[in-house]
Structure formats: structure tokens, C-alpha cells
Amino acid sequence: MKRNVLSIVVIVLAACTPPTPAPVPVLTATPVSASFGKTWNAVIDILADRNIPVKTLDRASGFVAAELAGVSQDDMGKLASGCGGFMDSLANGGNVPPAVARYNILVRGDSTASTVKVTAKFTEIISGTTKECTTKGTFEQPFQNDVKSRAEAK
């Protein structure tokens, strides 16, 4: 009898263990066959087209910091996971969406070639506490590809 109870306790505890989050994708800079200036302009155009507010814009260093508060319901599950703790996730139907998305964009290059790299960070605020989410990499690479496409087309 004790053995059956122990088995049930072990099974229940195993079921309560949160799933291991997927590994964070490692993204590298995307090479662009266009000048730094064209690549920089493509980044600015995309941010404007997507209505993403820019906090820092420094052309000399090739750095852009942008922040989008209020991630849309459609995008929340596609962009990040692991927001909040296990109990937060249970209380919210299995997923706590990110509330804020922060993007750092770095452009490097010269008059003939360049690179672009996007780093995204997603956070959620639960009960007044900021919790980091794990990016799924679904924003970064498509953004870099869009920059490459636009810069090389001009």
C-alpha cells in the first residue's frame, strides 16, 4: 500500500514540474551586399513601417534601440515563451504573453558591404514583478532578412 501511495506521489510531482524551455536560438549577423548607408536606411524604414518606437538612434556606432510596449495577442505566442513561473502559466491557460519587446539592432559595414544583427528581449509584468521570457527567434531572423532584401534592392 505504501508503495502505491509513493508511486502516485512521484507521478503527481512529475506532472507538476514545468517543462524545460526550448533552447534560445543563437542568431548571427546577416551579411548584406549593400553599403552601411543603405542597410542603415533599410533598418529605419522597417522600424517606421512597423510603427516600432525608437529609443536610441546612433548612426556613428550603427546602434538602434527600440521598444514596443504591448505585444499583440497574435504575436505573443510566436515571439517568446517561458514568461512567468509555472503557477503564472497555469493561471493564464498555459502561456503568459510578453508585455514588452525590446530590440537592439546593430549595423556594421562600409561603402560596399555590411551586416545587420537584431537582439530581442521580451518581458512580462506579473503582480508588479518583471519576468524575462525566452525568445523563440521568430522576430530576429525575419527582420534581418527584410533589412537585407530592402538594402540590396535599392
Secondary structure, DSSP 4 states (H G I P E B T S, - for coil): -HHHHHHHHHHHHHHHSPPPPPPPP---PEEESS-HHHHHHHHHHHHHHTTPPEEEEETTTTEEEEEEES--HHHHHHHEE--S-HHHHHHTTT----SEEEEEEEEEE-SS-EEEEEEEEEEEEETTEEEE-EE-STTHHHHHHHHHHHHHH-
